[in-house]
Amino acid sequence: MDLSNPTLWWLLAGALVAAELATGTFYLLMVALGAAAGALAAHAGLSGAAQVAAAALLSAGATAAWHFRRARSPRSAPSEANPDVNLDVGQRLQVPAWQADGSARVSYRGALWSVRFGGSGVPAAGEHVIVAVHGSELLVQPAPAR
C-alpha cells in the first residue's frame, strides 16, 4: 500500500494532536496546524519542499504567536495565595495575641491554626486577612477597615 503525501501529512497532524492530548503540551497543537498546512499544500500539488516550507512557516508562526500571547497575559497567583484554588485566602480572622517570633495560634474554622505575620511593621492583635496558606500555617496581614 502506497500512501500519498497528503495522507502522510494528515497522519502526522493526527499523531501530533494525539501526543498533545497525552501530554497536555498546547504547543503541539500549533505544530499540528503546521502539518495540516503541509497537507493542504500537498493537496494543492505543491512540491515537497513547498509542503515542508508551508508546514514550517505555519508551525513557527503559530507557536510564536501563542508564546507572545501567553507572555502578555497576566500570571495567576501561586496556588498557596490564589483564592480560586484555596478558599481560605481572603478570609478574615481574629488574632488575640502575637508571640515574639511573629507567630500565633488562632481558632479558625473550628480548629487551632498556626499563624505567621506577613505584613510590614510590628504585628498587633486584632482582625487579619489570610493572604496565603503554607501547609497548616496561615500567612496573614492586618485587615483593612471595612
Secondary structure, DSSP 4 states (H G I P E B T S, - for coil): ----HHHHHHHHHHHHHHHHHHH--THHHHHHHHHHHHHHHHHTT--HHHHHHHHHHHHHHHHHHHHHHHHHSPPPPPGGG-TTT-TTTT-EEEE----TTSEEEEEETTEEEEEEE-SSS---SEEEEEEEEETTEEEEEEPPP-
